[in-house]
Amino acid sequence: MTPLAAEPSARTVARGARVNALGVVARLAQPLALVLLTRWHGPDQVGVYILAVAVVETIAALAGSGLQDALIAHLSPLDPASPKAHALLASGFVLAGAGAGAGLLLAFGAAALTPAWLPQVASSSTLWRMAAAVPLFTFTGLVVAATRARFVQVWDVVLLGVARPLLIVGFAAAFALATSYVLAHLVLALAAAVVLARHYPWRPVLQAARGLPIDRGLLAFAWPQNLNLALFALSGSASVLALGVAGLPPREVALFGAAYAIASSLRQVRLVFTSAMSPVAAALLARRDRAALQDIITRSVRWTLSLALPIAAGMILLRNPLLGIFHPTYALGAATMALLVAAPVLNAVAGFSSTALVMAGHVGWNLANTVVAVGATFGLTALLAPGLGVPGAALAAALSGSLVAALQITETAVLVGVTPRFWSRRSP
């Protein structure tokens, strides 16, 4: 009997959310890592680093992030001790290896072409060195997905939420930013190997992997979702990259990156619940229990907004003291910060639609939404930033976030039959 069958689904989500909540403070404090990096290495170097991270993490998402969702969707309903589960996990690692190799080549290619489109990085070897993190990041992400498929959320929090920023900061005290980034991901990958051995037996998984199995259902789910999540990662960094392409100096890119990091931390509140909800949603959709899924989404939206709205207000009111922690020269107007906060607040609601769409297998629609997000964000930023600077980039982020949220909510209502609302409908 699976854990989901043994207890109410809402309790499973609540339990996972409580575990994730232990890491939300660390995830909300991730901008503090950027504070230390800026203090130690200066805004100019950090501006180049932010641009390089945007490129590398987009490529890492293309290499394996969709495969992680595919593994959760297909592995969660199975008995983890069954041969079918072992074969599925083996196929996941085979596909992850192929994706990581392709991602590494793509990262090297991006580094070679960077001078033509990111002049701020032209004189730096940052991208060349950081490319090595792509396969390491891919492996760690797949291990975390495998543990989440067993309804264990703790390793997502510990490895990616807490250890990752701490390791980057720790290494940055002694090494260059690019070197610190790669060393941090190497340590994470080694730790992930130990974690995997605690939750799955190595021998049957390795035996199943010898024949290089390719699960067609896993592949069919993964490849469009890989593209979708790569574009999602790009949508998060599209503003930064557009500022770089527009030729703004690294110091301005660093200022926007600091403000964007503060505002984007709001997304972590929603991820506390969607991370726990994903495997439960997959199991409920497999047995066509949409009423239970709607109940879980409604409760989760209510919990998320109760946390996100007060935090958003605090970010706007305390924006300059917060930015001053990064660097004493950093400051923004209240309207600019409010625009930056708007999209994450909308995502606190509409993000549940995205999760439901993916777990229901509608990855193509999710991909289309992300394409819209990237195109709108990059296009509007390129249009508004040259004349308005950072406020123009903030306005572009708010407009594109509103558009995508409306699309996600509408599509989920039509295709899945659930909506991310915070009130419960009474029975007639």
Secondary structure, DSSP 4 states (H G I P E B T S, - for coil): --HHHHS-HHHHHHHHHHHHHHHHHHHHTHHHHHHHHHHHHHHHHHHHHHHHHHHHHHHHHHHHHHHHHHHHHHHTTS-TTSHHHHHHHHHHHHHHHHHHHHHHHHHHHHHHHHHHH-GGGTT--HHHHHTTHHHHHHHHHHHHHHHHTTT--HHIIIIIIIIHHHHHHHHHTTS-HHHHHHHHHHHHHHHHHHHHHHHS-HHHHHHHHTT----HHHHHHHHHHHHHHHHHHHHHHHHHHHHHHTT--HHHHHHHHHHHHHHHTTHHHHHHHHHHHHHHHHHHHHTT-HHHHHHHHHHHHHHHHHHHHHHHHHHHHTHHHHHHHH-TT----HHHHHHHHHHHHHHHHHHHHHHHHHHTT-HHHHHHHHHHHHHHHHHHHHHHHHHH-HHHHHHHHHHHHHHHHHHHHHHHHHHTS----SSPPPP-
